[in-house]
Amino acid sequence: MDKMVIKNIFWDVDGVLANLNYAYYNFLTNHPNYKEQYKNLEWKDLPKALPIVPKYGALELKTHPTLGVQMDYDFCHSYEFFSNRPLYPHVIETLKELHDLGYKQFTMSATFDVETKKKFLNTLLKDVTDFLTIECVQHGKFMHDTAKEDMLKSCFEKYGLKAEETILVDDRIYNQYAAINVGAHPIRMRCEFTTDLPEELSWIPEVKDVVDLKNWLAKNTTLS
């Protein structure tokens, strides 16, 4: 079977390159508004504190049944907690290896404040900003809005990219639809708290980390 041609990689940041779950745990157990309530919260119980919405498929502050809106506001407006999401292992070296192989790489991040998120990402990814293009888009009201879909279309036009030569690596289930809707190839990143894809999306390849993604590319795709 012929390998598909892939030249462009769009990385989601939170849950793919950076450990947002770590940030959430630190926030719940240390923020003045929540640390008393969650002082005994264990890491493994994060999904009990933040129930996962099926269409989302990953942890999200907004999904808290009673405090979601306030939690999201407090997190986004406390830079100490907002920025405390370390990169997963091997991210920098893997992105550099993929660059050396010839892939064009972008980050694709939807956020409450584009300027703040870009500042954070340029610091977090400072070792690869010489080749990694950082793109952020303003979140709409809902988690499953078309922000990422619209940004993908804009980037294809802005950078002269072909959708069919592009993958979007993302942990959120609704963003798999964004990739499909624009004609790109979705790849699902998994972590210990992500839920399974729905049956209709069970054909989407899943990887456990960036190294696994690099290996998947080598086995299943070609640059030309």
C-alpha positions in Angstrom: 0.0 0.0 0.0 1.3 3.4 -1.0 2.4 5.7 1.9 0.6 9.1 2.1 2.6 12.2 1.5 2.8 14.3 4.7 4.9 17.5 4.7 3.3 19.6 7.5 2.7 19.0 11.2 0.3 21.1 13.2 0.8 20.4 16.9 -1.8 21.2 19.5 0.1 22.4 22.6 -1.9 21.5 25.6 -2.1 17.8 26.1 0.3 17.1 23.2 3.5 19.1 23.7 2.8 20.5 27.2 1.4 18.8 30.2 -1.9 20.7 30.9 -3.0 18.0 33.4 0.0 18.9 35.5 -1.1 22.6 35.4 -4.6 21.7 36.4 -3.5 19.5 39.4 -1.2 22.3 40.6 -4.0 24.8 40.2 -6.6 22.9 42.1 -4.3 22.0 44.9 -2.5 25.3 45.3 -4.7 28.2 44.1 -6.0 30.1 47.1 -9.6 29.7 46.0 -9.4 25.9 45.7 -6.5 24.5 47.7 -8.6 23.8 50.8 -11.3 22.0 48.8 -8.7 19.9 46.9 -6.0 19.5 49.5 -6.4 15.8 49.5 -6.8 15.3 45.8 -4.7 12.6 44.4 -3.3 12.8 40.8 -5.2 9.6 39.7 -8.4 11.2 40.8 -8.2 14.3 38.6 -11.0 13.0 36.3 -13.3 12.8 39.4 -12.7 16.5 40.1 -13.0 17.4 36.4 -15.4 15.0 34.7 -14.5 14.5 31.1 -17.2 15.5 28.5 -17.5 12.8 25.8 -17.0 15.1 22.9 -14.0 16.6 24.5 -12.2 13.4 25.6 -9.7 15.1 27.9 -9.6 17.1 31.2 -10.9 20.6 31.1 -11.6 23.0 33.9 -14.9 24.1 32.3 -16.3 20.7 32.8 -16.5 21.0 36.6 -20.2 20.7 37.3 -20.6 23.8 39.5 -17.4 25.8 39.4 -16.2 25.4 35.9 -16.7 28.9 34.6 -15.0 30.5 37.7 -12.2 27.9 37.7 -11.5 28.6 34.0 -11.4 32.4 34.7 -9.2 32.0 37.7 -6.8 29.8 35.9 -6.5 32.0 32.8 -6.0 35.1 34.9 -3.3 33.7 37.2 -0.2 33.6 35.1 1.7 31.7 37.8 -0.7 28.7 37.3 -1.6 29.3 33.6 2.1 29.0 32.6 3.0 26.1 34.9 2.6 23.4 32.2 6.0 21.8 31.5 6.8 20.2 28.2 6.4 16.4 27.9 9.7 14.4 27.7 11.6 14.5 24.4 9.5 17.3 22.8 12.4 19.6 21.9 14.7 16.9 20.5 11.9 15.3 18.5 10.7 18.6 16.9 14.3 19.3 16.0 14.7 15.8 14.4 11.5 16.3 12.4 12.7 19.7 11.3 16.0 18.1 10.1 14.0 15.6 8.1 12.2 18.4 6.3 8.8 18.7 7.9 7.2 22.2 8.3 5.9 22.5 11.9 3.3 24.7 13.5 1.6 24.9 16.9 -2.1 25.4 16.8 -3.5 26.7 20.1 -7.0 28.1 20.9 -6.9 30.4 23.9 -8.8 33.0 25.9 -6.1 35.6 25.3 -3.9 35.3 22.2 -1.2 37.8 23.3 -0.8 36.0 26.7 -0.7 32.5 25.1 1.8 33.6 22.5 4.1 35.1 25.2 3.9 31.8 27.1 4.5 29.6 24.0 7.5 31.7 22.9 9.1 31.1 26.3 8.1 27.5 26.6 9.3 26.6 23.1 12.2 29.0 22.8 14.6 26.3 21.7 12.7 25.6 18.5 11.2 29.0 17.6 13.8 29.4 14.8 11.7 26.9 12.8 8.5 26.3 14.6 5.6 28.7 13.6 3.4 29.6 16.6 -0.2 30.2 15.8 -2.9 31.1 18.3 -6.6 31.7 17.8 -9.2 33.2 20.1 -11.6 30.7 21.7 -15.3 31.1 21.0 -17.9 30.6 23.6 -17.9 26.8 23.4 -15.1 24.2 23.5 -16.3 22.7 20.2 -16.5 25.9 18.2 -14.9 26.3 14.8 -11.8 28.3 16.0 -9.3 25.7 15.2 -11.0 24.7 12.0 -11.0 28.3 10.8 -7.3 28.8 11.8 -6.2 25.7 9.9 -7.9 27.1 6.8 -6.2 30.4 7.3 -2.8 28.8 7.8 -3.1 26.7 4.7 -3.7 29.9 2.7 -1.2 32.0 4.6 1.7 29.5 4.2 0.7 27.9 0.9 0.1 24.5 2.4 -2.0 21.6 1.1 -4.5 20.2 3.5 -4.0 16.6 2.2 -0.3 16.9 3.1 -1.0 18.0 6.7 -1.6 16.2 10.0 -3.1 17.8 13.1 -1.9 16.1 16.3 -4.4 16.8 19.0 -5.8 15.1 22.1 -9.2 16.6 22.0 -11.9 14.6 20.2 -13.8 17.5 18.8 -10.6 18.8 17.1 -10.3 15.5 15.2 -13.4 16.7 13.4 -11.7 20.1 12.7 -8.9 18.3 10.9 -11.3 16.1 8.9 -13.5 19.1 7.9 -10.6 21.0 6.4 -9.3 17.9 4.5 -6.2 17.3 6.8 -5.3 14.0 8.5 -6.2 13.8 12.3 -3.8 12.1 14.7 -5.0 11.5 18.3 -2.5 12.0 21.2 -3.3 9.9 24.3 -2.4 10.3 27.9 -3.6 8.6 31.0 -6.7 10.7 31.3 -7.9 10.8 27.7 -11.1 8.8 26.9 -11.5 6.5 23.8 -12.6 7.9 20.5 -16.2 7.4 19.5 -16.9 4.5 17.1 -17.2 6.7 14.1 -13.7 8.0 14.6 -12.1 4.7 15.6 -10.1 4.7 12.3 -8.0 7.7 13.5 -4.4 6.7 14.4 -3.5 7.2 18.1 -0.1 7.8 19.5 1.2 8.0 23.1 3.8 10.8 22.7 5.8 12.8 20.2 8.4 10.0 19.8 5.6 7.6 18.9 4.3 10.2 16.4 7.7 10.4 14.8 7.9 6.6 14.5 4.3 6.5 13.0 5.4 9.1 10.4 8.4 7.0 9.4 6.3 3.8 9.0 3.2 5.3 7.3 4.1 8.4 5.4 6.7 9.9 3.1 7.8 13.5 2.4 7.6 13.2 -1.4 
